[in-house]
């Protein structure tokens, strides 16, 4: 199922279309959860300590640690995406 959703999203023509699709697919709490998890990854990438992130976002340290583990992987797609964003700024 995740592969199907990935294919659908990658075939879309604009970020607006992706946003509309996700807003119709996900409930507001699900959208918030995804947004917060992405915020965790961005803060980790900027070097903010895990405990500070957990405190700032009011989330468990476990959720923050999961993001940190993903960023540390050699082939981390999170890191690749964030490095591309930084180079565009």
PDB file of N, CA, C and O in Angstrom:
ATOM      1  N   UNK A   1       0.812  -1.191   0.000  1.00  0.00           N
ATOM      2  CA  UNK A   1       0.000   0.000   0.000  1.00  0.00           C
ATOM      3  C   UNK A   1       0.865   1.268   0.000  1.00  0.00           C
ATOM      4  O   UNK A   1       0.553   2.232  -0.699  1.00  0.00           O
ATOM      5  N   UNK A   2       1.942   1.263   0.778  1.00  0.00           N
ATOM      6  CA  UNK A   2       2.819   2.428   0.808  1.00  0.00           C
ATOM      7  C   UNK A   2       3.436   2.677  -0.568  1.00  0.00           C
ATOM      8  O   UNK A   2       3.600   3.824  -0.984  1.00  0.00           O
ATOM      9  N   UNK A   3       3.772   1.602  -1.263  1.00  0.00           N
ATOM     10  CA  UNK A   3       4.329   1.745  -2.607  1.00  0.00           C
ATOM     11  C   UNK A   3       3.312   2.381  -3.555  1.00  0.00           C
ATOM     12  O   UNK A   3       3.668   3.227  -4.376  1.00  0.00           O
ATOM     13  N   UNK A   4       2.057   1.975  -3.442  1.00  0.00           N
ATOM     14  CA  UNK A   4       1.008   2.551  -4.281  1.00  0.00           C
ATOM     15  C   UNK A   4       0.854   4.049  -4.002  1.00  0.00           C
ATOM     16  O   UNK A   4       0.780   4.850  -4.933  1.00  0.00           O
ATOM     17  N   UNK A   5       0.807   4.421  -2.729  1.00  0.00           N
ATOM     18  CA  UNK A   5       0.682   5.828  -2.375  1.00  0.00           C
ATOM     19  C   UNK A   5       1.896   6.632  -2.856  1.00  0.00           C
ATOM     20  O   UNK A   5       1.753   7.757  -3.334  1.00  0.00           O
ATOM     21  N   UNK A   6       3.073   6.051  -2.725  1.00  0.00           N
ATOM     22  CA  UNK A   6       4.284   6.721  -3.197  1.00  0.00           C
ATOM     23  C   UNK A   6       4.221   6.977  -4.697  1.00  0.00           C
ATOM     24  O   UNK A   6       4.589   8.054  -5.166  1.00  0.00           O
ATOM     25  N   UNK A   7       3.762   6.001  -5.432  1.00  0.00           N
ATOM     26  CA  UNK A   7       3.630   6.148  -6.892  1.00  0.00           C
ATOM     27  C   UNK A   7       2.617   7.230  -7.246  1.00  0.00           C
ATOM     28  O   UNK A   7       2.852   8.037  -8.145  1.00  0.00           O
ATOM     29  N   UNK A   8       1.505   7.245  -6.547  1.00  0.00           N
ATOM     30  CA  UNK A   8       0.476   8.254  -6.801  1.00  0.00           C
ATOM     31  C   UNK A   8       1.034   9.649  -6.549  1.00  0.00           C
ATOM     32  O   UNK A   8       0.867  10.548  -7.374  1.00  0.00           O
ATOM     33  N   UNK A   9       1.694   9.829  -5.414  1.00  0.00           N
ATOM     34  CA  UNK A   9       2.232  11.149  -5.063  1.00  0.00           C
ATOM     35  C   UNK A   9       3.323  11.572  -6.036  1.00  0.00           C
ATOM     36  O   UNK A   9       3.367  12.732  -6.447  1.00  0.00           O
ATOM     37  N   UNK A  10       4.200  10.654  -6.407  1.00  0.00           N
ATOM     38  CA  UNK A  10       5.296  11.033  -7.313  1.00  0.00           C
ATOM     39  C   UNK A  10       4.800  11.369  -8.720  1.00  0.00           C
ATOM     40  O   UNK A  10       5.486  12.057  -9.476  1.00  0.00           O
ATOM     41  N   UNK A  11       3.614  10.886  -9.064  1.00  0.00           N
ATOM     42  CA  UNK A  11       3.058  11.178 -10.392  1.00  0.00           C
ATOM     43  C   UNK A  11       2.299  12.500 -10.431  1.00  0.00           C
ATOM     44  O   UNK A  11       1.896  12.945 -11.506  1.00  0.00           O
ATOM     45  N   UNK A  12       2.101  13.125  -9.294  1.00  0.00           N
ATOM     46  CA  UNK A  12       1.358  14.379  -9.254  1.00  0.00           C
ATOM     47  C   UNK A  12       2.189  15.513  -9.847  1.00  0.00           C
ATOM     48  O   UNK A  12       3.419  15.471  -9.847  1.00  0.00           O
ATOM     49  N   UNK A  13       1.491  16.520 -10.349  1.00  0.00           N
ATOM     50  CA  UNK A  13       2.137  17.584 -11.114  1.00  0.00           C
ATOM     51  C   UNK A  13       2.580  18.794 -10.307  1.00  0.00           C
ATOM     52  O   UNK A  13       3.364  19.608 -10.795  1.00  0.00           O
ATOM     53  N   UNK A  14       2.089  18.924  -9.080  1.00  0.00           N
ATOM     54  CA  UNK A  14       2.458  20.116  -8.317  1.00  0.00           C
ATOM     55  C   UNK A  14       2.383  19.839  -6.821  1.00  0.00           C
ATOM     56  O   UNK A  14       1.723  18.900  -6.374  1.00  0.00           O
ATOM     57  N   UNK A  15       3.077  20.681  -6.062  1.00  0.00           N
ATOM     58  CA  UNK A  15       3.013  20.540  -4.612  1.00  0.00           C
ATOM     59  C   UNK A  15       1.606  20.845  -4.104  1.00  0.00           C
ATOM     60  O   UNK A  15       1.181  20.302  -3.084  1.00  0.00           O
ATOM     61  N   UNK A  16       0.883  21.716  -4.813  1.00  0.00           N
ATOM     62  CA  UNK A  16      -0.496  22.019  -4.436  1.00  0.00           C
ATOM     63  C   UNK A  16      -1.376  20.781  -4.550  1.00  0.00           C
ATOM     64  O   UNK A  16      -2.229  20.539  -3.696  1.00  0.00           O
ATOM     65  N   UNK A  17      -1.169  20.000  -5.600  1.00  0.00           N
ATOM     66  CA  UNK A  17      -1.941  18.774  -5.787  1.00  0.00           C
ATOM     67  C   UNK A  17      -1.610  17.752  -4.701  1.00  0.00           C
ATOM     68  O   UNK A  17      -2.503  17.080  -4.183  1.00  0.00           O
ATOM     69  N   UNK A  18      -0.335  17.637  -4.359  1.00  0.00           N
ATOM     70  CA  UNK A  18       0.074  16.726  -3.288  1.00  0.00           C
ATOM     71  C   UNK A  18      -0.554  17.174  -1.970  1.00  0.00           C
ATOM     72  O   UNK A  18      -1.075  16.350  -1.217  1.00  0.00           O
ATOM     73  N   UNK A  19      -0.505  18.469  -1.692  1.00  0.00           N
ATOM     74  CA  UNK A  19      -1.081  18.994  -0.455  1.00  0.00           C
ATOM     75  C   UNK A  19      -2.583  18.712  -0.382  1.00  0.00           C
ATOM     76  O   UNK A  19      -3.090  18.309   0.665  1.00  0.00           O
ATOM     77  N   UNK A  20      -3.282  18.919  -1.476  1.00  0.00           N
ATOM     78  CA  UNK A  20      -4.725  18.658  -1.508  1.00  0.00           C
ATOM     79  C   UNK A  20      -5.013  17.173  -1.286  1.00  0.00           C
ATOM     80  O   UNK A  20      -5.926  16.814  -0.543  1.00  0.00           O
ATOM     81  N   UNK A  21      -4.231  16.319  -1.935  1.00  0.00           N
ATOM     82  CA  UNK A  21      -4.394  14.875  -1.779  1.00  0.00           C
ATOM     83  C   UNK A  21      -4.191  14.468  -0.323  1.00  0.00           C
ATOM     84  O   UNK A  21      -5.005  13.741   0.246  1.00  0.00           O
ATOM     85  N   UNK A  22      -3.101  14.942   0.272  1.00  0.00           N
ATOM     86  CA  UNK A  22      -2.811  14.587   1.658  1.00  0.00           C
ATOM     87  C   UNK A  22      -3.854  15.146   2.623  1.00  0.00           C
ATOM     88  O   UNK A  22      -4.214  14.484   3.597  1.00  0.00           O
ATOM     89  N   UNK A  23      -4.337  16.354   2.360  1.00  0.00           N
ATOM     90  CA  UNK A  23      -5.343  16.933   3.259  1.00  0.00           C
ATOM     91  C   UNK A  23      -6.664  16.185   3.166  1.00  0.00           C
ATOM     92  O   UNK A  23      -7.424  16.162   4.134  1.00  0.00           O
ATOM     93  N   UNK A  24      -6.953  15.576   2.026  1.00  0.00           N
ATOM     94  CA  UNK A  24      -8.172  14.786   1.897  1.00  0.00           C
ATOM     95  C   UNK A  24      -7.983  13.369   2.435  1.00  0.00           C
ATOM     96  O   UNK A  24      -8.937  12.757   2.917  1.00  0.00           O
ATOM     97  N   UNK A  25      -6.775  12.853   2.358  1.00  0.00           N
ATOM     98  CA  UNK A  25      -6.480  11.498   2.810  1.00  0.00           C
ATOM     99  C   UNK A  25      -6.352  11.412   4.332  1.00  0.00           C
ATOM    100  O   UNK A  25      -6.813  10.454   4.952  1.00  0.00           O
ATOM    101  N   UNK A  26      -5.721  12.429   4.922  1.00  0.00           N
ATOM    102  CA  UNK A  26      -5.392  12.401   6.344  1.00  0.00           C
ATOM    103  C   UNK A  26      -6.340  13.271   7.156  1.00  0.00           C
ATOM    104  O   UNK A  26      -6.788  14.320   6.692  1.00  0.00           O
ATOM    105  N   UNK A  27      -6.638  12.830   8.361  1.00  0.00           N
ATOM    106  CA  UNK A  27      -7.418  13.650   9.280  1.00  0.00           C
ATOM    107  C   UNK A  27      -6.532  14.789   9.784  1.00  0.00           C
ATOM    108  O   UNK A  27      -5.309  14.697   9.688  1.00  0.00           O
ATOM    109  N   UNK A  28      -7.123  15.859  10.317  1.00  0.00           N
ATOM    110  CA  UNK A  28      -6.295  16.937  10.868  1.00  0.00           C
ATOM    111  C   UNK A  28      -5.290  16.457  11.921  1.00  0.00           C
ATOM    112  O   UNK A  28      -4.146  16.912  11.889  1.00  0.00           O
ATOM    113  N   UNK A  29      -5.652  15.560  12.858  1.00  0.00           N
ATOM    114  CA  UNK A  29      -4.626  15.086  13.802  1.00  0.00           C
ATOM    115  C   UNK A  29      -3.493  14.308  13.112  1.00  0.00           C
ATOM    116  O   UNK A  29      -2.340  14.395  13.535  1.00  0.00           O
ATOM    117  N   UNK A  30      -3.811  13.559  12.069  1.00  0.00           N
ATOM    118  CA  UNK A  30      -2.767  12.826  11.336  1.00  0.00           C
ATOM    119  C   UNK A  30      -1.843  13.802  10.615  1.00  0.00           C
ATOM    120  O   UNK A  30      -0.628  13.608  10.580  1.00  0.00           O
ATOM    121  N   UNK A  31      -2.426  14.850  10.044  1.00  0.00           N
ATOM    122  CA  UNK A  31      -1.616  15.870   9.375  1.00  0.00           C
ATOM    123  C   UNK A  31      -0.671  16.540  10.371  1.00  0.00           C
ATOM    124  O   UNK A  31       0.507  16.748  10.079  1.00  0.00           O
ATOM    125  N   UNK A  32      -1.194  16.872  11.540  1.00  0.00           N
ATOM    126  CA  UNK A  32      -0.386  17.506  12.585  1.00  0.00           C
ATOM    127  C   UNK A  32       0.748  16.591  13.022  1.00  0.00           C
ATOM    128  O   UNK A  32       1.877  17.045  13.208  1.00  0.00           O
ATOM    129  N   UNK A  33       0.455  15.305  13.188  1.00  0.00           N
ATOM    130  CA  UNK A  33       1.476  14.351  13.606  1.00  0.00           C
ATOM    131  C   UNK A  33       2.607  14.283  12.567  1.00  0.00           C
ATOM    132  O   UNK A  33       3.783  14.275  12.932  1.00  0.00           O
ATOM    133  N   UNK A  34       2.261  14.235  11.300  1.00  0.00           N
ATOM    134  CA  UNK A  34       3.280  14.174  10.245  1.00  0.00           C
ATOM    135  C   UNK A  34       4.087  15.471  10.220  1.00  0.00           C
ATOM    136  O   UNK A  34       5.312  15.440  10.098  1.00  0.00           O
ATOM    137  N   UNK A  35       3.407  16.602  10.334  1.00  0.00           N
ATOM    138  CA  UNK A  35       4.108  17.889  10.353  1.00  0.00           C
ATOM    139  C   UNK A  35       5.091  17.965  11.513  1.00  0.00           C
ATOM    140  O   UNK A  35       6.212  18.448  11.350  1.00  0.00           O
ATOM    141  N   UNK A  36       4.677  17.490  12.682  1.00  0.00           N
ATOM    142  CA  UNK A  36       5.542  17.539  13.866  1.00  0.00           C
ATOM    143  C   UNK A  36       6.738  16.599  13.712  1.00  0.00           C
ATOM    144  O   UNK A  36       7.851  16.935  14.117  1.00  0.00           O
ATOM    145  N   UNK A  37       6.511  15.440  13.135  1.00  0.00           N
ATOM    146  CA  UNK A  37       7.634  14.518  12.925  1.00  0.00           C
ATOM    147  C   UNK A  37       8.647  15.103  11.944  1.00  0.00           C
ATOM    148  O   UNK A  37       9.853  14.920  12.108  1.00  0.00           O
ATOM    149  N   UNK A  38       8.155  15.804  10.929  1.00  0.00           N
ATOM    150  CA  UNK A  38       9.077  16.443   9.983  1.00  0.00           C
ATOM    151  C   UNK A  38       9.830  17.578  10.678  1.00  0.00           C
ATOM    152  O   UNK A  38      11.009  17.801  10.406  1.00  0.00           O
ATOM    153  N   UNK A  39       9.152  18.290  11.572  1.00  0.00           N
ATOM    154  CA  UNK A  39       9.811  19.348  12.341  1.00  0.00           C
ATOM    155  C   UNK A  39      10.931  18.767  13.197  1.00  0.00           C
ATOM    156  O   UNK A  39      11.993  19.376  13.328  1.00  0.00           O
ATOM    157  N   UNK A  40      10.700  17.594  13.779  1.00  0.00           N
ATOM    158  CA  UNK A  40      11.742  16.909  14.553  1.00  0.00           C
ATOM    159  C   UNK A  40      12.985  16.709  13.701  1.00  0.00           C
ATOM    160  O   UNK A  40      14.096  17.027  14.125  1.00  0.00           O
ATOM    161  N   UNK A  41      12.794  16.183  12.502  1.00  0.00           N
ATOM    162  CA  UNK A  41      13.924  15.875  11.620  1.00  0.00           C
ATOM    163  C   UNK A  41      14.665  17.154  11.233  1.00  0.00           C
ATOM    164  O   UNK A  41      15.896  17.174  11.205  1.00  0.00           O
ATOM    165  N   UNK A  42      13.923  18.219  10.936  1.00  0.00           N
ATOM    166  CA  UNK A  42      14.570  19.481  10.571  1.00  0.00           C
ATOM    167  C   UNK A  42      15.388  20.040  11.734  1.00  0.00           C
ATOM    168  O   UNK A  42      16.507  20.512  11.534  1.00  0.00           O
ATOM    169  N   UNK A  43      14.835  19.989  12.944  1.00  0.00           N
ATOM    170  CA  UNK A  43      15.569  20.489  14.108  1.00  0.00           C
ATOM    171  C   UNK A  43      16.811  19.650  14.391  1.00  0.00           C
ATOM    172  O   UNK A  43      17.870  20.186  14.717  1.00  0.00           O
ATOM    173  N   UNK A  44      16.677  18.345  14.267  1.00  0.00           N
ATOM    174  CA  UNK A  44      17.837  17.466  14.449  1.00  0.00           C
ATOM    175  C   UNK A  44      18.928  17.799  13.433  1.00  0.00           C
ATOM    176  O   UNK A  44      20.109  17.856  13.773  1.00  0.00           O
ATOM    177  N   UNK A  45      18.527  18.014  12.207  1.00  0.00           N
ATOM    178  CA  UNK A  45      19.486  18.329  11.141  1.00  0.00           C
ATOM    179  C   UNK A  45      20.219  19.636  11.430  1.00  0.00           C
ATOM    180  O   UNK A  45      21.380  19.799  11.052  1.00  0.00           O
ATOM    181  N   UNK A  46      19.539  20.565  12.100  1.00  0.00           N
ATOM    182  CA  UNK A  46      20.162  21.843  12.474  1.00  0.00           C
ATOM    183  C   UNK A  46      21.050  21.720  13.706  1.00  0.00           C
ATOM    184  O   UNK A  46      21.735  22.671  14.082  1.00  0.00           O
ATOM    185  N   UNK A  47      21.034  20.535  14.339  1.00  0.00           N
ATOM    186  CA  UNK A  47      21.904  20.322  15.483  1.00  0.00           C
ATOM    187  C   UNK A  47      21.267  20.572  16.841  1.00  0.00           C
ATOM    188  O   UNK A  47      21.967  20.604  17.853  1.00  0.00           O
ATOM    189  N   UNK A  48      19.957  20.747  16.881  1.00  0.00           N
ATOM    190  CA  UNK A  48      19.279  20.950  18.161  1.00  0.00           C
ATOM    191  C   UNK A  48      19.290  19.619  18.926  1.00  0.00           C
ATOM    192  O   UNK A  48      18.956  18.582  18.353  1.00  0.00           O
ATOM    193  N   UNK A  49      19.667  19.634  20.205  1.00  0.00           N
ATOM    194  CA  UNK A  49      19.714  18.396  20.996  1.00  0.00           C
ATOM    195  C   UNK A  49      18.336  17.720  21.105  1.00  0.00           C
ATOM    196  O   UNK A  49      17.302  18.387  21.134  1.00  0.00           O
ATOM    197  N   UNK A  50      18.352  16.396  21.163  1.00  0.00           N
ATOM    198  CA  UNK A  50      17.115  15.618  21.198  1.00  0.00           C
ATOM    199  C   UNK A  50      16.214  15.991  22.362  1.00  0.00           C
ATOM    200  O   UNK A  50      15.009  16.165  22.177  1.00  0.00           O
ATOM    201  N   UNK A  51      16.772  16.117  23.549  1.00  0.00           N
ATOM    202  CA  UNK A  51      15.941  16.459  24.717  1.00  0.00           C
ATOM    203  C   UNK A  51      15.296  17.831  24.567  1.00  0.00           C
ATOM    204  O   UNK A  51      14.160  18.041  24.993  1.00  0.00           O
ATOM    205  N   UNK A  52      16.016  18.752  23.967  1.00  0.00           N
ATOM    206  CA  UNK A  52      15.469  20.092  23.752  1.00  0.00           C
ATOM    207  C   UNK A  52      14.310  20.039  22.758  1.00  0.00           C
ATOM    208  O   UNK A  52      13.293  20.705  22.944  1.00  0.00           O
ATOM    209  N   UNK A  53      14.472  19.242  21.703  1.00  0.00           N
ATOM    210  CA  UNK A  53      13.405  19.082  20.708  1.00  0.00           C
ATOM    211  C   UNK A  53      12.163  18.488  21.365  1.00  0.00           C
ATOM    212  O   UNK A  53      11.052  18.973  21.151  1.00  0.00           O
ATOM    213  N   UNK A  54      12.348  17.446  22.160  1.00  0.00           N
ATOM    214  CA  UNK A  54      11.225  16.818  22.852  1.00  0.00           C
ATOM    215  C   UNK A  54      10.504  17.836  23.723  1.00  0.00           C
ATOM    216  O   UNK A  54       9.274  17.847  23.779  1.00  0.00           O
ATOM    217  N   UNK A  55      11.253  18.681  24.393  1.00  0.00           N
ATOM    218  CA  UNK A  55      10.670  19.704  25.256  1.00  0.00           C
ATOM    219  C   UNK A  55       9.942  20.770  24.438  1.00  0.00           C
ATOM    220  O   UNK A  55       8.812  21.137  24.760  1.00  0.00           O
ATOM    221  N   UNK A  56      10.579  21.258  23.395  1.00  0.00           N
ATOM    222  CA  UNK A  56       9.995  22.306  22.542  1.00  0.00           C
ATOM    223  C   UNK A  56       8.672  21.842  21.943  1.00  0.00           C
ATOM    224  O   UNK A  56       7.684  22.575  21.958  1.00  0.00           O
ATOM    225  N   UNK A  57       8.662  20.622  21.417  1.00  0.00           N
ATOM    226  CA  UNK A  57       7.493  20.116  20.703  1.00  0.00           C
ATOM    227  C   UNK A  57       6.521  19.351  21.599  1.00  0.00           C
ATOM    228  O   UNK A  57       5.449  18.945  21.150  1.00  0.00           O
ATOM    229  N   UNK A  58       6.891  19.155  22.862  1.00  0.00           N
ATOM    230  CA  UNK A  58       6.018  18.421  23.768  1.00  0.00           C
ATOM    231  C   UNK A  58       5.794  16.986  23.332  1.00  0.00           C
ATOM    232  O   UNK A  58       4.688  16.456  23.440  1.00  0.00           O
ATOM    233  N   UNK A  59       6.861  16.357  22.835  1.00  0.00           N
ATOM    234  CA  UNK A  59       6.785  14.990  22.341  1.00  0.00           C
ATOM    235  C   UNK A  59       7.701  14.098  23.167  1.00  0.00           C
ATOM    236  O   UNK A  59       8.571  14.572  23.897  1.00  0.00           O
ATOM    237  N   UNK A  60       7.485  12.806  23.033  1.00  0.00           N
ATOM    238  CA  UNK A  60       8.337  11.870  23.754  1.00  0.00           C
ATOM    239  C   UNK A  60       9.727  11.838  23.133  1.00  0.00           C
ATOM    240  O   UNK A  60       9.899  12.065  21.936  1.00  0.00           O
ATOM    241  N   UNK A  61      10.701  11.553  23.967  1.00  0.00           N
ATOM    242  CA  UNK A  61      12.076  11.423  23.497  1.00  0.00           C
ATOM    243  C   UNK A  61      12.192  10.275  22.500  1.00  0.00           C
ATOM    244  O   UNK A  61      13.044  10.318  21.612  1.00  0.00           O
ATOM    245  N   UNK A  62      11.345   9.241  22.632  1.00  0.00           N
ATOM    246  CA  UNK A  62      11.371   8.094  21.705  1.00  0.00           C
ATOM    247  C   UNK A  62      11.106   8.527  20.266  1.00  0.00           C
ATOM    248  O   UNK A  62      11.769   8.056  19.342  1.00  0.00           O
ATOM    249  N   UNK A  63      10.141   9.418  20.076  1.00  0.00           N
ATOM    250  CA  UNK A  63       9.828   9.900  18.725  1.00  0.00           C
ATOM    251  C   UNK A  63      10.997  10.695  18.155  1.00  0.00           C
ATOM    252  O   UNK A  63      11.319  10.589  16.972  1.00  0.00           O
ATOM    253  N   UNK A  64      11.618  11.482  19.004  1.00  0.00           N
ATOM    254  CA  UNK A  64      12.769  12.274  18.562  1.00  0.00           C
ATOM    255  C   UNK A  64      13.938  11.348  18.226  1.00  0.00           C
ATOM    256  O   UNK A  64      14.629  11.549  17.228  1.00  0.00           O
ATOM    257  N   UNK A  65      14.152  10.346  19.056  1.00  0.00           N
ATOM    258  CA  UNK A  65      15.243   9.399  18.835  1.00  0.00           C
ATOM    259  C   UNK A  65      15.062   8.649  17.524  1.00  0.00           C
ATOM    260  O   UNK A  65      16.038   8.388  16.820  1.00  0.00           O
ATOM    261  N   UNK A  66      13.843   8.304  17.193  1.00  0.00           N
ATOM    262  CA  UNK A  66      13.571   7.614  15.927  1.00  0.00           C
ATOM    263  C   UNK A  66      14.027   8.473  14.745  1.00  0.00           C
ATOM    264  O   UNK A  66      14.662   7.971  13.817  1.00  0.00           O
ATOM    265  N   UNK A  67      13.703   9.759  14.782  1.00  0.00           N
ATOM    266  CA  UNK A  67      14.148  10.666  13.721  1.00  0.00           C
ATOM    267  C   UNK A  67      15.660  10.756  13.660  1.00  0.00           C
ATOM    268  O   UNK A  67      16.240  10.805  12.576  1.00  0.00           O
ATOM    269  N   UNK A  68      16.304  10.776  14.824  1.00  0.00           N
ATOM    270  CA  UNK A  68      17.764  10.850  14.880  1.00  0.00           C
ATOM    271  C   UNK A  68      18.395   9.605  14.259  1.00  0.00           C
ATOM    272  O   UNK A  68      19.383   9.697  13.531  1.00  0.00           O
ATOM    273  N   UNK A  69      17.820   8.453  14.551  1.00  0.00           N
ATOM    274  CA  UNK A  69      18.342   7.202  13.961  1.00  0.00           C
ATOM    275  C   UNK A  69      18.239   7.230  12.445  1.00  0.00           C
ATOM    276  O   UNK A  69      19.162   6.810  11.747  1.00  0.00           O
ATOM    277  N   UNK A  70      17.114   7.725  11.932  1.00  0.00           N
ATOM    278  CA  UNK A  70      16.937   7.783  10.478  1.00  0.00           C
ATOM    279  C   UNK A  70      17.945   8.741   9.837  1.00  0.00           C
ATOM    280  O   UNK A  70      18.471   8.454   8.762  1.00  0.00           O
ATOM    281  N   UNK A  71      18.212   9.854  10.478  1.00  0.00           N
ATOM    282  CA  UNK A  71      19.184  10.811   9.936  1.00  0.00           C
ATOM    283  C   UNK A  71      20.603  10.260   9.928  1.00  0.00           C
ATOM    284  O   UNK A  71      21.408  10.632   9.075  1.00  0.00           O
ATOM    285  N   UNK A  72      20.915   9.373  10.877  1.00  0.00           N
ATOM    286  CA  UNK A  72      22.262   8.821  10.975  1.00  0.00           C
ATOM    287  C   UNK A  72      22.548   7.736   9.941  1.00  0.00           C
ATOM    288  O   UNK A  72      23.708   7.406   9.695  1.00  0.00           O
ATOM    289  N   UNK A  73      21.511   7.184   9.337  1.00  0.00           N
ATOM    290  CA  UNK A  73      21.721   6.119   8.350  1.00  0.00           C
ATOM    291  C   UNK A  73      22.502   6.662   7.161  1.00  0.00           C
ATOM    292  O   UNK A  73      22.316   7.802   6.734  1.00  0.00           O
ATOM    293  N   UNK A  74      23.375   5.819   6.646  1.00  0.00           N
ATOM    294  CA  UNK A  74      24.230   6.236   5.530  1.00  0.00           C
ATOM    295  C   UNK A  74      23.411   6.706   4.325  1.00  0.00           C
ATOM    296  O   UNK A  74      23.772   7.690   3.679  1.00  0.00           O
ATOM    297  N   UNK A  75      22.327   6.018   4.024  1.00  0.00           N
ATOM    298  CA  UNK A  75      21.507   6.359   2.862  1.00  0.00           C
ATOM    299  C   UNK A  75      20.232   7.100   3.280  1.00  0.00           C
ATOM    300  O   UNK A  75      19.172   6.888   2.692  1.00  0.00           O
ATOM    301  N   UNK A  76      20.331   7.958   4.280  1.00  0.00           N
ATOM    302  CA  UNK A  76      19.160   8.649   4.814  1.00  0.00           C
ATOM    303  C   UNK A  76      18.536   9.594   3.784  1.00  0.00           C
ATOM    304  O   UNK A  76      19.160  10.560   3.345  1.00  0.00           O
ATOM    305  N   UNK A  77      17.306   9.293   3.414  1.00  0.00           N
ATOM    306  CA  UNK A  77      16.591  10.170   2.486  1.00  0.00           C
ATOM    307  C   UNK A  77      16.260  11.489   3.177  1.00  0.00           C
ATOM    308  O   UNK A  77      16.203  12.528   2.520  1.00  0.00           O
ATOM    309  N   UNK A  78      16.043  11.467   4.494  1.00  0.00           N
ATOM    310  CA  UNK A  78      15.823  12.710   5.233  1.00  0.00           C
ATOM    311  C   UNK A  78      17.008  13.655   5.029  1.00  0.00           C
ATOM    312  O   UNK A  78      16.833  14.823   4.683  1.00  0.00           O
ATOM    313  N   UNK A  79      18.204  13.134   5.248  1.00  0.00           N
ATOM    314  CA  UNK A  79      19.419  13.959   5.131  1.00  0.00           C
ATOM    315  C   UNK A  79      19.574  14.495   3.712  1.00  0.00           C
ATOM    316  O   UNK A  79      19.891  15.668   3.519  1.00  0.00           O
ATOM    317  N   UNK A  80      19.351  13.636   2.724  1.00  0.00           N
ATOM    318  CA  UNK A  80      19.479  14.085   1.324  1.00  0.00           C
ATOM    319  C   UNK A  80      18.505  15.222   1.021  1.00  0.00           C
ATOM    320  O   UNK A  80      18.881  16.213   0.394  1.00  0.00           O
ATOM    321  N   UNK A  81      17.262  15.081   1.463  1.00  0.00           N
ATOM    322  CA  UNK A  81      16.261  16.104   1.207  1.00  0.00           C
ATOM    323  C   UNK A  81      16.636  17.399   1.914  1.00  0.00           C
ATOM    324  O   UNK A  81      16.577  18.471   1.312  1.00  0.00           O
ATOM    325  N   UNK A  82      17.021  17.313   3.180  1.00  0.00           N
ATOM    326  CA  UNK A  82      17.357  18.511   3.937  1.00  0.00           C
ATOM    327  C   UNK A  82      18.606  19.201   3.391  1.00  0.00           C
ATOM    328  O   UNK A  82      18.675  20.430   3.376  1.00  0.00           O
ATOM    329  N   UNK A  83      19.583  18.433   2.947  1.00  0.00           N
ATOM    330  CA  UNK A  83      20.783  19.042   2.370  1.00  0.00           C
ATOM    331  C   UNK A  83      20.467  19.751   1.060  1.00  0.00           C
ATOM    332  O   UNK A  83      21.056  20.790   0.762  1.00  0.00           O
ATOM    333  N   UNK A  84      19.542  19.201   0.273  1.00  0.00           N
ATOM    334  CA  UNK A  84      19.112  19.867  -0.958  1.00  0.00           C
ATOM    335  C   UNK A  84      18.406  21.172  -0.625  1.00  0.00           C
ATOM    336  O   UNK A  84      18.623  22.179  -1.298  1.00  0.00           O
ATOM    337  N   UNK A  85      17.562  21.169   0.404  1.00  0.00           N
ATOM    338  CA  UNK A  85      16.849  22.387   0.794  1.00  0.00           C
ATOM    339  C   UNK A  85      17.816  23.470   1.254  1.00  0.00           C
ATOM    340  O   UNK A  85      17.658  24.640   0.905  1.00  0.00           O
ATOM    341  N   UNK A  86      18.818  23.078   2.038  1.00  0.00           N
ATOM    342  CA  UNK A  86      19.804  24.037   2.551  1.00  0.00           C
ATOM    343  C   UNK A  86      20.589  24.639   1.390  1.00  0.00           C
ATOM    344  O   UNK A  86      20.860  25.839   1.387  1.00  0.00           O
ATOM    345  N   UNK A  87      20.955  23.830   0.414  1.00  0.00           N
ATOM    346  CA  UNK A  87      21.740  24.336  -0.714  1.00  0.00           C
ATOM    347  C   UNK A  87      20.936  25.278  -1.604  1.00  0.00           C
ATOM    348  O   UNK A  87      21.521  26.084  -2.328  1.00  0.00           O
ATOM    349  N   UNK A  88      19.599  25.193  -1.564  1.00  0.00           N
ATOM    350  CA  UNK A  88      18.745  26.092  -2.347  1.00  0.00           C
ATOM    351  C   UNK A  88      18.577  27.452  -1.687  1.00  0.00           C
ATOM    352  O   UNK A  88      18.241  28.430  -2.354  1.00  0.00           O
ATOM    353  N   UNK A  89      18.813  27.520  -0.358  1.00  0.00           N
ATOM    354  CA  UNK A  89      18.594  28.776   0.376  1.00  0.00           C
ATOM    355  C   UNK A  89      19.702  29.753   0.193  1.00  0.00           C
ATOM    356  O   UNK A  89      19.656  30.850   0.749  1.00  0.00           O
TER     357      UNK A  89
END
